[in-house]
């Protein structure tokens, strides 16, 4: 037994090695089923020539074979866990190995030497880890659920961690050549992911043999031949359409085909295609007459009626830019949007006109309820082209201010063609517009269906209360196509058979659950920066993780790791998008555009010259290329399907002079619905947290208001000084 001095030295060693390591690096689950304790196995052989070359690589670089294989496994775990700082168990003794490269420019061989030295040092002090005071008894639950075994060292020591307590482990055997076995729990992992893990392990071995001085950032996740196949498969969705024809060109064609069919309606009345065409011609001509045309921005601040649809068509006919703004926004935010969106005219209504006149008097405004007062038919003298902006939309921003995004005519048209084709929409359909008019996905509800003779119907506010009121209105008005935020969509699917409905589209967040209905369910994905729709998936059964499908017409999607390398199937990475639907960037935000809209390394034409980095964590889940979105890589979340930035709310709270610090966190209630809680530290302990709510309600929209505010004496922090959100107390 070591003496006390050596024992203290061992204790210090392990404390230093594992300091600040608080979250487990793991291969992310495909499933979340109950653990049966059973393992499945995949086994692959390493070619003799490859094994021989690997031994030569070790000899040339003065590295042990086990340290090289440890390093390969560490990189695989880093890539799949999306973490640089990882810990895994080594061999049957389950020796903890911590890997945290100092730089991605580090060479593979240097990292292998670090691991070799760490292994040697750790073996010297291993006795402390299995002592009653040591860490190993608790490591399994807190830090380790993955192990790597190299059978040369299989039975040197005993371990307190059992294989059954692991989720996944890999064994490399030299009994007959070199073979790799991956043992994984099918309760947690899909076979596709398991195959991908072994594939990457073998691929890294081949790369270090071919390029002994390779740097970590240059290690690829897939072979060049598979990269070419992947990129090629992204380009099998080509769809040709005449880009010189604008949305209004096709709308006018439809008016000629179905002049007497209902085009738009609400709870009060309806209008035919001919009536809509004549009225919007009159309004568009008037816009041009007063100087509103190509390059002008027209904001629409309206209540929920068909007038918003009429306004959108009128604006596009005039050549101007459609910019919807949510009427529930506080005046300060509306004012910012009007300025940032470079608005030339505000279209409002009788109910909101006095508000616009009083609070935003520097802007010209027109009351939509007074369209009948436009007596003269002015000529429409302007027309937008395919590269001109069709609409502008706002989204949450990291600086505490929303960001404006502009979408071109050709991008809108591409989205419309796919939206119609994929679900098989036709002239007999009625699309129910549930979404808020400022929600980016609203353009997918307003525009596509008016190009095929279908109708759009605006749900009134009182019919948007819950899934049952939505169902009642849809049945009453004969709605056949409906789009809902994911959370409400789940409730609707579970509780509403909704006779007559053909298609339910859900999006804006991760959709969970499935109930067999007569209507088809489609899970959609698409950020505002990419014309709101870039993939769609037909949900035909229960999925543990519902995919969002493959890229739509003329678009491409790539899953990239931190080094901008393509990820293998099953490996999480950042979802990046390219193609005709990409925005040119955020208005007046060059500093944000630089990091979000980048040169596309896979570009092959003008449409793909730019790539948008979404900040969403995603992975390809099958050989068909279907994508599943896992969550955000940053602090953006979605509440009721609307993307928000937590920093924006925190920054707003911190504007209060009485507040020293603020943290906003997203939580889920028992129904799986997301909500916000805010924690504050005030300079004065007697500060009333309700003042924060009052202040936020004056400056932020309802979906960004925290449900609870809790005052703390101080924020809990991690050892490195960051706010420890996991240690924040619950709020009841």
Secondary structure as UniProt FT lines:
FT   HELIX           4..17
FT   TURN            18..20
FT   STRAND          40..46
FT   HELIX           48..60
FT   TURN            61..62
FT   HELIX           65..81
FT   STRAND          86..90
FT   TURN            91..94
FT   STRAND          95..99
FT   TURN            104..105
FT   HELIX           108..124
FT   HELIX           126..129
FT   TURN            132..133
FT   HELIX           136..142
FT   STRAND          146..150
FT   HELIX           151..153
FT   TURN            154..155
FT   HELIX           163..165
FT   STRAND          168..173
FT   TURN            175..176
FT   STRAND          178..184
FT   TURN            186..188
FT   HELIX           191..210
FT   TURN            212..213
FT   HELIX           216..218
FT   HELIX           224..234
FT   TURN            243..244
FT   HELIX           247..257
FT   TURN            259..260
FT   STRAND          262..265
FT   STRAND          270..272
FT   HELIX           273..289
FT   TURN            290..291
FT   TURN            294..295
FT   STRAND          297..300
FT   HELIX           307..318
FT   STRAND          321..324
FT   TURN            327..328
FT   HELIX           331..340
FT   TURN            341..342
FT   STRAND          345..348
FT   HELIX           350..359
FT   TURN            361..362
FT   STRAND          365..367
FT   HELIX           368..373
FT   TURN            386..387
FT   STRAND          389..395
FT   TURN            398..399
FT   STRAND          403..408
FT   HELIX           409..423
FT   TURN            427..428
FT   STRAND          430..433
FT   TURN            437..438
FT   TURN            440..441
FT   HELIX           442..446
FT   HELIX           448..451
FT   TURN            452..453
FT   STRAND          455..458
FT   HELIX           461..464
FT   HELIX           467..477
FT   STRAND          481..485
FT   HELIX           486..495
FT   TURN            499..500
FT   STRAND          503..507
FT   STRAND          520..525
FT   HELIX           528..530
FT   TURN            531..532
FT   STRAND          535..538
FT   STRAND          549..551
FT   TURN            553..554
FT   STRAND          555..560
FT   TURN            562..563
FT   TURN            569..570
FT   STRAND          573..579
FT   TURN            580..581
FT   TURN            587..588
FT   HELIX           590..596
FT   STRAND          597..599
FT   TURN            601..602
FT   HELIX           606..608
FT   STRAND          610..620
FT   TURN            623..624
FT   STRAND          627..632
FT   STRAND          636..639
FT   TURN            640..641
FT   STRAND          642..645
FT   HELIX           646..654
FT   TURN            657..658
FT   STRAND          659..668
FT   TURN            670..671
FT   STRAND          674..682
FT   TURN            685..686
FT   HELIX           690..699
FT   HELIX           702..704
FT   STRAND          708..711
FT   TURN            719..720
FT   HELIX           725..727
//
